[in-house]
Structure formats: structure tokens, C-alpha cells
Amino acid sequence: MIYEDLLSFWIAYLLWEFLPTLSNNPFTKLSPIQVILFYLIKEFLFIFVLMVIRKKYILKFQGSHNIIEKFSLFLVFIFYITDLSVFGLKDWFYQYYYASLFILFWFLHYYLLFRFLTLHLSYHYLRFFLGLIIPFSILIFIDETLAYFRLSFTGQFLLSLLLILIIAPYIIIKIWPVKKLNDSFLKTHLNTFLEICKISFKDYLIIPSFGGKVFTAGVLGFLPPFKYLFFSSSLLNLLTIEEILAVVAHEIGHIKKNHGFLLLILLISFPILLLNSVYIFTLIFSQFFSTIEDIIEFLKSESVIYFEIGLSLFLIFLSILFFRYIFAYFLRNLEREADLYSLNLLGEARPITSALYKIGQATGQLFHKSWHHYGLWERIEFLRFAELNPSIIKQHSRRIRIFLLLWLMSNFILMFSFFYLEGISLREFLQILF
């Protein structure tokens, strides 16, 4: 669920940045009271639809409402986009500093209602959710504050992002409902194992289950003073020491293979993809006109609303396409690389496959597919195959990095080409980018 939360807010932020507002829409001709009335109707409609979905489907079909949740999340974005473009909230907010913070909290009121009505809202979940969005909010606050005092400089956003990534783990553990691992027997095994692997953590943390039993482990942070290894209490109660160490080896694989950095670069490529796509979209659009004067005349006409709707739908489709297929492809294969690292480090597949099998049995999702991790049974079968064919381990790592490099190069080269066509120099291009 953490993946879905982070990606939803990332998409919401990018829609705020790139989504055009509709000009000449009928709401501009209404009185303020009429606009407020329509707006309240829209709010009640959103709540009503989610309540119907909850009553008719979610409560009736417990545990089998994945498609319903996706549809509900789709509704969240539809109503959010309606606010930005149709009701003109983007134009209204955009004139003020810290507008990005306000608009993200505006998205939050839809998102939390969605979570509450799909049975995922609890006190622990709220604390987890808050821990995820506060570092992101601080990043926006820093960026907007520098702009307010006219202290902007080349690379400020990347520098602010680096700062937040360093201190975010400390902020998160102060908000998350975590406690330190007190099991001295397990801590001794973890210390010994990590010492052999030449890696260290600030502490070992236990997170409670929320929204049902959660079987997970992970690494929080990049630098040793702010780097934590965490486990869910359910996972520790389910697995043996050997299986827990296999899971830890998987997490070490994420660190040793620099997966955090690779995913960060991949996320940064998304705005570049949007810019490239918008340029291509407008380039194709301009081909339907003979002269620049014709384009200007069209943009001033009431028919421009169709262009704006088309561009908005195109950006939404592109966002879904990127995260559901491109980002998910790399996410799944980096997860597979971490599995292979555990296999290679331990010398056998049995400990990690046994852990995955137990998790699948406990959750009832052994044969379920996963868009971001591969299904548990898929992972087990691939590990068994790789154990018999060790050459796959290096081949997989090499292939995923080649694909990532090709993806990044194609986006950067395409973007630079468009900037070059517009007469923007390499130096100006780098200043805009960084």
C-alpha cells in the first residue's frame, strides 16, 4: 500500500504542475454563489459514490475488491482534475506562494476519504501516511521559500531533494508507530550477519500491522546515521531465524545494488517524459493549421477547450502508462535482483523461497500477481531456476541496467533535441533541467 500512496501523491503533484486549466468553460460565466453550489454538489456526489461502492461491493465481497479499489482511486483523480481544470482551482492557487502545499492537501481530502471508505484507514495507517508525506511537504516548502526570498539557484531542487532524502528517515521514525527490537537473540544473529556483509544500520525497528496482517521488511535511509532496518511484527512471528536472515540479505541486495538511486533517477525521468510528450502533442496539433495566425486564432476561440481536454486526457493516460508499465517493470526486476542477491549471498535458494512461501500461505496470496514485486510463486520459481543456472544472476543485473540506461538516454536526447530546435543552448538546457 505504501507504493500506491507514494505514487498517487507523485502523480497528483505532477498533474498540478502540468495539467492545463480549461479556458472559456461555463463556470467562468456563473456567479460565485452558483459556482459554490455546483462545487458542493460535486463534493457530496464524490462521497455518495464511494459510500455506494463501499456498501454494494467492498463490504459484500471482503478481501476480493482490488478492482473496486482501483476504480475508486480513478474517481479520486477524476474529481481532483475536475477541481484543477474545470473549477479553476489551479489558476486561483497558482498566483500564491506555497500553492503546491495547499493543492496537495486538497488532494489529501479526496485520498483519505477513499482510504477510509475502502477499509484501509486506521490510526496506525494515518501515522504511516503522515510520515510519508511530511518529508515531501518539507521539500516543497523549502523550494517555495527560496523562491519567495528570490534565492533560487541552479540545482536548488536537487540539492533540497538530497537534503530531504538524508533527514527524512529520522523524521519518519519519529512519526511512525515503531519500537526498537528487544529480542537479544535475534539482534545477535543480525549483528553477526551484517558484520559479515560489511553493512551497518542505526537501529532495528518493529512496525505494527495495520489494515490486517502485514508481512514486510525494509530499509529506511541512505546514510548510516539515518539508516534503519525495519520488520513488521507479523513477519518476525512467522519466520525462523534463517528465513529472517534471508529476507535481510534481500534488503542488503537493494542497498548493494543501489536500487534507491536507480529508482530516484527513474522518477526524475518522468517529468522529462511529460515535457517531451507535450512538445510532440503540440507539434502534431500545429500540423492541422497553415499559419501561426491560424493557431493563435484557434487558441482564442471557444473551441480551444477541446484541445485542452485532449491534452489533459493525454497527460493522464501517459502518467498511468508510465507508472503501471515502465516504472513497474523496473520495480519488479529490481526486486528480482534483490532476490537473486539473497540467493547468491546465502549460496542456496531454500531460505528465501521458504520465507516467500510462508508469507504467501499466511496472506492467501501465494499465487496472486503483483504489479510491483512479481507474484510470490513467480519469485519462488525464478529463484529455483536461477539456483540451477547461476549465470542468470549477472545476466539479469546487466540487462536491467542496460534497459534503464537506454530509457534515460532516449528521454534526455529527445528533450535536448527539442530544446535545440527551439534555439536553447546546452548551458540553458542544463540550467532548466537542474
N, C-alpha and C positions, 0 to 999 in steps of 0.2 A: 504493500500500500504506500510505502514511503516513495517509491519510484513514481507512482501515479500522482502523488501530491506535488512533488518537486517539478515534474514535467508539466502539470496543469498550471502551476504558477509561472513557469518559464514561458509557456505559450501565451498566458494571459498578459504577461509583460510585453512580449513581442507584438501581440495584437494591438496593444496600446500604442506601441511605437510606430507600427507600420500600417495599421488599418486606416483607410481614408474615411472621412465623415461624408454623409450624403448632403450634397447641396440641393437647393430647391425642393426639399422634401416637405410634405404637407404640414408637418408640425411647426415649421417656421411661420406659418400663416395663422396659427392658433393663438389665443390669449394665454397668458401664464397659468390661469386657473384651469383652462381646458387641458393644457399640457400636463399639469399636475394630476388631474383626474385620470387621464389616459395612463399616466405613469403608475398610479396606484392600482388601477385595474390590471396592468401588466404584472405588478408585484403579487397581487392576490392570485392571478392566473398561474404564476410560477409555483406558488405554494400549493394551490389546489391540484395542479397536475402531479406534483411529486407525492402528495398525500394519496391520490388515486392510485398511483403506481405502487406505493408502499402497501396499501390495503389490498389491492387486487392481485398483486404479483409477489412482492417481497415477503410479506407475512404469510402468504398462502404457500409459497414454494421456498421454504427455508433452505439455505445452502446451495441453491441452484439458480441464482439470479444474476450471473455475471453479465449476460447480455442486457438485462434490465438496467444494471448499474451503468453500463457504457452508454445506453440511451439517455439515462438521466444526466450523465456528465455532458453529453452532447447538448442537452437542453440548457445546461448551465452556460455553456459558451454561446449558444444562440441568444439567450437573454442578455448576457454580458455584451455581446457585439451589438445587439439592438440598442442598448443604453449608450454605447460609444458613438455609433453611427447615426441611428435614427433619432434618438432623443438629444443628440448633440453634446453628451457629457464630455467627449474628448475635446471639443472646441472650448467648452466652458472651463474645464480644468487646465487645459494646456497653457493658458495665459498666466498661470500662477507657478511659483516655485514649489517644489515638493509635490507636484501634481502626481508623479508616479506612485508615491506612497499612498496618496488618497485613493487613486484608482485601483491599486492592488487590494486595499482594504475594502473597496467597493466590490471587487470580485470575491473577496472573502465571504461576504454576507450571502452570496449565492452558494459558494462552495461548502460552507459549514451547514447550511440548510440541506444541501444534497447529501452530505455525510450523515447528518442526523436522521434524515428520513430513509436512508438505506442501511440503518442499524450499525453504523461504524463510529458514532460519536460517543465518547466516554471521557471521563476526567483524565485518564492516562493518555488517551489519544489526543486530547486538546493540548496537553503539555508537550507531547512529541511534536505535534503540528506547530506549536508556538516556537519550539526550539529550532525547527527547520526554517521558518520564515523570518525570524528576527535577524539573523546574520545577513540575509538578503536585503531586508529593510534597512539595516545599517549601511550596507554598500550604497544603496540608492541615496540615503540621507547624506553620506559623505560626498558623493558626486554632485548632488544638488547644492550643498553648502558651498563647495568650492566654486560652483558656477555663480552662486549668489554674490560672493565676495570677489568675483572675477579673478579667481586664482587658478583657472583652468590651464592645463599644460599638456603637452603631448605625452600620451601614455598614462594619463591620470587614472583612467578607469581600470586599466590592467594593474596598476600599482595598488589601487584601492581594493581590487579583487584579490590580489595576492595577500594583502594585509588581513582581509576578512577571512580568507581560507586558513590563515595561520591561527587567528584567535577564535574562529568560530567554534572549534571543538570545546574550548573552555566555557564559552557562552552556553553551548548546547547542554553540556552535562550539568550545568547549574539549573537548567530548566527541566530537563528530562527527569522522570521519576526513577533514577538509577540508585543503586547502592553498590558498595565495594564487595568484591569476592572475599569471603571469610573462610572458605574451605582451604585449610592449610595444606592438606594432602594434594588437592588439585593444583594449588598455587606452586607447590614444589615441583610437580611434573611440568607445569607450564614454564617455570623459570629455567629448568634444566633444558627443556626442548628449545626454547627461544635463545638460550645462550649458545646452543649448538648451531642454531640457524643464524647467529650473529645479528639479532634484531632485538630491540627493546621497546617497551611501552611504559607510559607514565603510570598506568594502573589497569587492573582488570575490573570491569563493571558488569553488574547484573541488571537487566531491564525486565520489568514485569510483563506479563502477557496482557494484551488488550484486544477487544473485539474477537474473543475466542483465543484458543491457544496459539502462540506464535513461536515457531521454531526457527531461530535465526542467530547468526553471529556476524560480527563485522569489525572493521577498523574505523576509528574516528580520528581524523587529523593526519598531518603530514610530518611535522617536526616532533622529535622525541619528547620535548617538554609539554607538548599539547597533543600527544598521540595515545589513544586508548583502545584497548581490545575489549569488546563487549559481547555478552552472550545473553540470550533470553533464558529465564529461569526454567521454562519448559524444555529447552534443548538440553540443559545440563542434567535435568532429571531423567531424560530419555536415553542419553548416550553413555557408553563406557568411556573410561579414560583414553583408551586407544583411539576410539572414534572421535572424541573431542579433539585430540591432537591432530587427527587427520583433517578436521574442519579448520583448525588453526593453521595447518600447513596450506590449506586452500586460501585463507586470508593473507598469509605471507606471500603467496603467489601474486595476489593483487598488488602488494607493495613492491616486491622484487621486479615485477614486470611493468611497473609504472602505469598501472591502469587508471589511477586518478588523473594523472596528467593527460593521458591519451583521451579520456572522456571529456576533459575540460576543453582540449583543442577541438574535439568533435562538436561540442556545444557552441564554441565560438564560430565554427564554420556555418552554423545555421543562419545567423543574420546576413552573412555574406551570400548564402544561397538565396535568401529572400531578396536582397538587393539585385543580384544577377537576374532573378526571375521577374522582378518588377520591370527591370530595364528591357528584357526580352518581350514582356507583355505589352509595354507601351510602344516598343519598336514595331511589333506586329500590328498593334492598333493604328499606328500612324500610317501604315501602308494603305489604309482604306480611304485616305484623303490625298488630294492632288497637291495642295499647298499648305504652308504653315497657317495662312489666314483661315483656311477651312477648319483646321484643327482648333484654332482659337475660337472661332465662331461656334463650333460644336461644344466646346468646354463652357461657353457662356449660356448655352441653351438648356432647356429643361431636360433634354434627352441625355445629358451627361450623367444623370442618376443611374442609367443602365450600365454605363462604363464603370462607375464607382461600385455598383453592386457586383458586377463581374469581377473586378479587381479584388474586392473583399472575399468573395467566394473562392477565388483562385488562391489567395494567401492562406485561407483556412484549409483548403484541400492540400496545399503544399506543406503546411505545418503537420497535418495528420500523416501525410505520406512520409515526411522526414522521420518523425519520431516512431511511427509504427513499423517502418521497414528499414530505413537506413540506420538510424540510431539503435534500433532494436537488434539489427543484425550484428553490429559491433559489440553491443552489450552482451548478447548471448555468447558470442565467440570469445570475448574476454573472460567471461565466466567459465567457459570450457577450458580456456588456457589455465585458469587458476586450478581447476580440477586436475588437469594434466600435471601441473606443478606439484600438487599434493601426491599424485601417483609417483612422479619421478623422485621426489624427496624421500618418501617412505619406502620406495622400492617395490611396492605392490599396490594393487587397486582395492584389495579387500576392506581395509579400514574406512576409506571414504565411500565406497559403494554400500557398505553395511550401514553407515550413518545416513546416507541418502534413502536407503530402503526403509529404515525405521521412521524417518521423517514422513515418507510417503504413506506408510501404513498408519501413522498416528493422525495425519491430516486427511486421509482418504483421497489424496491427490497423486498417488504413485504414477498413474497413467495419464494424468492431465497434461495438456500442453501449456507452455509458458512463453509469452512473447519476449521476456527479458532474460530468462535463465535457461531455456530449454526445459522440457519436462524432466521430472526426476528419473523416470525409467529410461528416457533417451540418454541422459547423462551417465547412468549406470552402464548401459550397453556400450556407449562410446569408450568409457574407461576400460572396460573389459577387452574391447577390441584393441585399444592403444597399448594395453599391457602385453598383448601378443605381438604388437607391431610398434616398437618403441620409436622408430623413425618418424612416426606421425607427430610426436611431441614438438620436434624442431620445425617440421613442415608446417604445422598449424600456426606456430608463432610467427614464422616468416611470412606466411600467406596473409594473415590478418594485418600485419604492418605494411605490407605492400599495397593491399587494398585501401588502407587508411591513407597512405601517402598519395596514392592515385586520386582518391576523393578530394583531399586537401589541395593538391596541385591543380586539379581541374577547376576547382572553385576560385582559387586565387588567380590563376592565369586568366580565366574568363573575366573576373572582376577587373583585373589590371587592363585587359584588352578594352573593356567598355570605358574605363576611365581615360585610356589613351585616345580612344575615338572622340571623347568629349574634350580633348585638349588639356587634360590634367596631368601634370608631371609626376614622375616616380616619387619625388620628395613629398609633394602634396598628397599623393595617394597613400603613402605611409603615415602621414600626419592624420589623415581622416581615419585610417584603419586603427592606429594605435594612439 
